[in-house]
Amino acid sequence: MLKYVARRLLVTIPVLIGVTIAISLIIYLAPGNPARIALGMNAQPEAVRELERQMGLNQPPWIRYLEWLWGVLHLELGESVRTGRPVSAMIARRLPPTLELAVGSMFLTLIIALPLGVVSAVKQYSWIDTTSMLFAIFWLSMPSFWLALILLLLFSVRWNMFPISGRGTPVLTMTWLSSLILPAVATGTRRAGLLTRMTRSSMLEILNEDYIRTARGKGIGEQAVIYTHAMKNAMIPIITLIGLQIPFIFSGSVIIETVFSWPGMGRLLVNSVLQRDYPIVQGLVLVYAVIVILSNLFVDIMYGYFDPRIEYD
């Protein structure tokens, strides 16, 4: 197992390098001058040229990239163009809210999708099955940003049940939880619809296997058959889908954080792109890539827990 994890981590190094090269090319080819944006459109040309020299913009892109990469190896992501603050400190401040939203969204997805999918498979063609599938199709058809606006209109503006924006502090309090609920619902329900359908399909396939009929024939209780034998074997495709949804949860949080004024990395990314603050953009993309890669590694390890036949060599 340790050998497998070490090998996977080594494989991620060229992936991360490729991600940083791609985002660097996109940023440098984009229109606009970061130095002029930082000083304002009415800045004197001499001041703009001096700031370009200080920022290293007068150097070739590959030299700037190598200097940035050398800083990354020393855990230094550079400084913000507009504020001059260390990028690593800004990201460290915004990372916890983003992780809170991602974990809350995934938790909401799982507690909705797994029970609904299992019950739909066990009660196939019943009213429960029909209702669950209608639920799944409805949420799959609902864009996250539109759902976020509807939730704000109903639960914050009209009924005043939850805060309209921001993140309550301190963490793990009722104020914090009430601020987290609406963003988590807006992010997680669409994933819940997709995962519900996958859980139902996977459970139906397993419930028709011969060993399930044999277990029932031996007199094993229905709950033990479903939750001990069927569900554990049905988890492999479900875990795969969960791993694929993690990048979409983080990418979706960019919009949700903007709508709810949630002080996470997504909102910082949007502002940095608009301001052409490319050191922050590079640092954020690198952090997003690391989170997604580690999440997928965790999913691969979970395969071995649910299916002992899987060997890591």
C-alpha positions as CSV (number, residue, x, y, z in Angstrom):
1,M,0.0,0.0,0.0
2,L,2.7,2.5,1.0
3,K,4.6,1.7,-2.2
4,Y,1.5,2.3,-4.3
5,V,0.8,5.6,-2.5
6,A,4.4,6.8,-3.0
7,R,4.3,5.8,-6.7
8,R,1.0,7.7,-7.2
9,L,2.4,10.8,-5.5
10,L,5.4,10.7,-7.8
11,V,3.2,10.5,-10.8
12,T,1.4,13.6,-9.7
13,I,4.5,15.8,-10.0
14,P,4.5,16.0,-13.8
15,V,0.7,16.6,-13.6
16,L,1.1,19.5,-11.3
17,I,3.9,20.9,-13.5
18,G,1.7,20.6,-16.6
19,V,-1.1,22.4,-14.8
20,T,1.1,25.3,-13.7
21,I,2.6,25.6,-17.3
22,A,-0.9,25.7,-18.8
23,I,-2.3,28.3,-16.4
24,S,0.9,30.4,-16.9
25,L,0.5,30.4,-20.6
26,I,-3.2,31.3,-20.4
27,I,-2.4,34.2,-18.0
28,Y,0.5,35.6,-20.0
29,L,-1.4,35.4,-23.3
30,A,-4.5,37.1,-21.9
31,P,-5.0,40.8,-22.8
32,G,-4.1,43.4,-20.3
33,N,-1.1,44.6,-18.4
34,P,-0.9,43.6,-14.7
35,A,1.3,46.6,-13.9
36,R,-1.0,49.1,-15.5
37,I,-4.0,47.5,-13.9
38,A,-2.3,47.7,-10.5
39,L,-1.4,51.4,-11.0
40,G,-4.6,52.4,-12.7
41,M,-5.4,53.3,-16.3
42,N,-4.2,56.9,-15.8
43,A,-0.7,56.0,-14.5
44,Q,2.4,57.5,-16.1
45,P,4.3,55.2,-18.6
46,E,7.5,55.6,-16.6
47,A,5.8,54.3,-13.4
48,V,4.3,51.4,-15.4
49,R,7.7,50.4,-16.8
50,E,9.3,50.6,-13.4
51,L,6.6,48.4,-11.9
52,E,7.0,46.0,-14.8
53,R,10.7,45.8,-14.0
54,Q,9.9,45.1,-10.3
55,M,7.4,42.4,-11.1
56,G,9.7,40.8,-13.7
57,L,7.3,41.4,-16.5
58,N,10.2,42.5,-18.8
59,Q,11.7,39.0,-18.6
60,P,10.7,36.2,-20.9
61,P,7.8,34.1,-19.7
62,W,9.8,30.9,-19.2
63,I,12.2,32.7,-16.9
64,R,9.3,34.1,-14.8
65,Y,7.8,30.7,-14.7
66,L,11.0,29.0,-13.5
67,E,11.5,31.6,-10.8
68,W,7.9,31.1,-9.6
69,L,8.4,27.3,-9.7
70,W,11.6,27.7,-7.6
71,G,9.6,29.7,-5.1
72,V,6.9,26.9,-5.0
73,L,9.6,24.4,-4.0
74,H,10.4,26.7,-1.1
75,L,6.7,27.1,-0.2
76,E,6.7,30.7,-1.5
77,L,4.0,31.5,-4.0
78,G,5.1,35.1,-4.6
79,E,3.3,38.3,-3.7
80,S,0.0,39.8,-4.9
81,V,0.3,42.4,-7.6
82,R,-2.3,44.7,-6.1
83,T,-1.8,44.4,-2.4
84,G,1.8,43.1,-2.1
85,R,0.8,40.5,0.4
86,P,2.2,37.0,0.3
87,V,0.1,34.8,-1.8
88,S,0.6,31.8,0.5
89,A,-0.8,33.8,3.5
90,M,-3.9,34.9,1.4
91,I,-4.6,31.3,0.3
92,A,-4.1,29.9,3.8
93,R,-6.8,32.3,5.0
94,R,-9.2,31.3,2.3
95,L,-8.6,27.6,2.3
96,P,-10.6,26.6,5.4
97,P,-13.9,28.2,4.2
98,T,-13.6,26.4,0.9
99,L,-12.9,23.1,2.5
100,E,-15.8,23.6,4.9
101,L,-18.1,24.2,1.9
102,A,-16.8,21.2,0.0
103,V,-17.1,18.9,2.9
104,G,-20.5,20.2,3.8
105,S,-21.7,19.7,0.2
106,M,-20.3,16.2,0.0
107,F,-21.9,15.3,3.3
108,L,-25.2,16.6,2.1
109,T,-24.8,14.7,-1.1
110,L,-24.1,11.4,0.6
111,I,-26.9,11.5,3.2
112,I,-29.4,12.3,0.5
113,A,-28.2,10.1,-2.4
114,L,-27.2,6.8,-0.7
115,P,-30.4,6.2,1.3
116,L,-32.6,7.3,-1.7
117,G,-30.7,5.1,-4.1
118,V,-30.8,2.0,-1.9
119,V,-34.5,2.4,-1.1
120,S,-35.3,3.0,-4.8
121,A,-33.5,-0.2,-5.8
122,V,-35.1,-2.3,-3.0
123,K,-38.6,-0.9,-3.7
124,Q,-38.2,-0.9,-7.5
125,Y,-41.2,0.5,-9.4
126,S,-42.9,1.6,-6.2
127,W,-44.0,5.2,-5.5
128,I,-40.8,5.7,-3.5
129,D,-38.8,4.7,-6.5
130,T,-40.7,7.0,-8.8
131,T,-40.5,9.9,-6.4
132,S,-36.7,9.4,-5.9
133,M,-36.1,9.4,-9.6
134,L,-38.2,12.5,-10.2
135,F,-36.1,14.1,-7.4
136,A,-32.9,13.1,-9.1
137,I,-34.0,14.4,-12.5
138,F,-35.2,17.6,-11.1
139,W,-32.0,18.4,-9.3
140,L,-29.9,17.3,-12.2
141,S,-31.7,19.8,-14.4
142,M,-31.3,22.7,-11.9
143,P,-28.2,24.8,-12.5
144,S,-26.3,25.5,-9.2
145,F,-26.2,29.3,-9.6
146,W,-30.0,29.4,-10.4
147,L,-30.7,27.3,-7.3
148,A,-28.5,29.5,-5.2
149,L,-30.4,32.6,-6.3
150,I,-33.8,30.9,-5.5
151,L,-32.6,29.8,-2.1
152,L,-31.4,33.3,-1.3
153,L,-34.7,34.8,-2.5
154,L,-36.9,32.4,-0.4
155,F,-34.9,31.5,2.7
156,S,-32.9,34.7,3.2
157,V,-34.9,37.6,1.7
158,R,-38.5,36.5,2.0
159,W,-38.5,34.2,5.1
160,N,-35.3,35.5,6.8
161,M,-34.3,32.0,8.0
162,F,-30.7,32.1,7.0
163,P,-28.0,34.8,6.5
164,I,-28.0,36.3,3.1
165,S,-24.2,36.3,2.7
166,G,-20.9,35.8,4.6
167,R,-19.5,33.1,6.8
168,G,-20.5,33.0,10.4
169,T,-17.8,32.7,13.0
170,P,-16.5,31.1,15.1
171,V,-16.5,27.7,13.4
172,L,-18.7,24.9,14.6
173,T,-21.4,27.2,16.0
174,M,-25.0,27.7,15.1
175,T,-24.1,31.0,13.4
176,W,-21.5,29.2,11.3
177,L,-23.9,26.3,10.5
178,S,-26.7,28.6,9.4
179,S,-24.4,30.4,7.0
180,L,-23.1,27.1,5.6
181,I,-26.5,25.5,4.9
182,L,-27.6,27.4,1.8
183,P,-24.3,27.3,0.0
184,A,-23.9,23.6,0.8
185,V,-27.5,22.9,-0.5
186,A,-26.8,24.8,-3.7
187,T,-23.6,22.9,-4.3
188,G,-24.6,19.4,-3.1
189,T,-28.1,18.8,-4.3
190,R,-27.2,18.6,-8.0
191,R,-24.5,16.0,-7.2
192,A,-27.1,14.2,-5.0
193,G,-29.3,13.7,-8.0
194,L,-26.6,12.1,-10.1
195,L,-25.4,9.9,-7.2
196,T,-28.9,8.8,-6.5
197,R,-29.3,7.4,-10.0
198,M,-25.9,5.7,-9.8
199,T,-26.6,4.1,-6.4
200,R,-30.0,2.8,-7.7
201,S,-28.5,1.3,-10.8
202,S,-25.5,-0.3,-9.0
203,M,-27.8,-1.8,-6.3
204,L,-30.2,-3.2,-8.8
205,E,-27.3,-4.9,-10.6
206,I,-26.0,-6.4,-7.4
207,L,-29.5,-7.5,-6.1
208,N,-29.9,-9.6,-9.2
209,E,-26.7,-11.6,-8.6
210,D,-26.8,-15.3,-7.8
211,Y,-25.0,-14.9,-4.5
212,I,-27.7,-12.5,-3.3
213,R,-30.4,-15.1,-4.1
214,T,-28.3,-17.7,-2.3
215,A,-28.0,-15.6,0.8
216,R,-31.7,-15.1,0.9
217,G,-32.2,-18.8,0.3
218,K,-30.1,-19.6,3.4
219,G,-32.5,-17.6,5.5
220,I,-30.3,-14.5,6.0
221,G,-32.3,-11.5,7.1
222,E,-33.3,-9.0,4.4
223,Q,-31.5,-6.1,6.1
224,A,-28.3,-8.1,6.4
225,V,-28.5,-9.1,2.7
226,I,-29.0,-5.5,1.6
227,Y,-26.6,-3.6,3.9
228,T,-23.9,-6.3,4.5
229,H,-23.7,-8.2,1.1
230,A,-25.3,-6.0,-1.6
231,M,-24.5,-2.5,-0.6
232,K,-20.8,-3.1,0.1
233,N,-20.3,-4.7,-3.3
234,A,-22.3,-1.9,-5.0
235,M,-20.0,0.8,-3.6
236,I,-17.2,0.5,-6.2
237,P,-18.9,2.4,-9.0
238,I,-20.4,4.8,-6.4
239,I,-17.0,5.6,-5.0
240,T,-15.8,6.1,-8.6
241,L,-18.5,8.7,-9.2
242,I,-17.8,10.4,-5.9
243,G,-14.2,10.8,-6.9
244,L,-15.2,12.3,-10.3
245,Q,-17.6,14.7,-8.5
246,I,-14.9,16.2,-6.2
247,P,-13.4,18.4,-9.0
248,F,-16.9,19.6,-9.9
249,I,-17.7,20.5,-6.3
250,F,-14.6,22.7,-6.1
251,S,-15.2,24.3,-9.5
252,G,-18.8,24.8,-8.7
253,S,-17.8,26.5,-5.4
254,V,-16.3,29.3,-7.5
255,I,-19.7,30.5,-8.5
256,I,-21.5,29.6,-5.2
257,E,-18.9,31.5,-3.2
258,T,-19.4,34.6,-5.3
259,V,-23.2,34.4,-5.0
260,F,-23.2,33.9,-1.2
261,S,-20.1,36.2,-0.6
262,W,-18.5,33.2,1.0
263,P,-14.9,34.1,1.8
264,G,-13.2,31.1,0.2
265,M,-10.7,30.5,-2.6
266,G,-13.3,30.5,-5.3
267,R,-14.3,34.1,-4.7
268,L,-10.6,35.1,-4.4
269,L,-10.0,33.4,-7.7
270,V,-12.7,35.3,-9.5
271,N,-11.5,38.6,-8.2
272,S,-7.9,37.8,-9.0
273,V,-8.7,36.9,-12.6
274,L,-10.6,40.1,-13.1
275,Q,-7.7,42.1,-11.6
276,R,-5.1,40.1,-13.6
277,D,-3.3,39.3,-10.3
278,Y,-1.6,36.3,-11.8
279,P,0.5,35.2,-8.8
280,I,-2.7,34.6,-6.8
281,V,-4.3,32.8,-9.8
282,Q,-1.3,30.5,-10.2
283,G,-1.2,29.7,-6.5
284,L,-4.9,29.0,-6.3
285,V,-4.9,26.7,-9.4
286,L,-1.9,24.8,-7.9
287,V,-3.8,24.3,-4.6
288,Y,-7.0,23.2,-6.4
289,A,-4.9,20.7,-8.4
290,V,-3.3,19.3,-5.2
291,I,-6.6,18.9,-3.5
292,V,-8.2,17.1,-6.4
293,I,-5.2,14.8,-6.9
294,L,-5.1,13.9,-3.2
295,S,-8.9,13.3,-3.2
296,N,-8.6,10.9,-6.1
297,L,-5.8,9.1,-4.3
298,F,-8.0,8.7,-1.3
299,V,-10.8,7.3,-3.6
300,D,-8.4,4.7,-5.0
301,I,-7.4,3.6,-1.5
302,M,-11.0,3.2,-0.6
303,Y,-11.4,0.7,-3.4
304,G,-9.3,-1.7,-1.4
305,Y,-11.5,-1.3,1.7
306,F,-14.7,-2.1,-0.1
307,D,-13.3,-4.8,-2.4
308,P,-10.5,-6.8,-0.7
309,R,-9.7,-8.5,-4.0
310,I,-8.1,-5.3,-5.2
311,E,-4.3,-5.5,-4.7
312,Y,-1.9,-2.6,-4.6
313,D,1.6,-3.5,-5.9
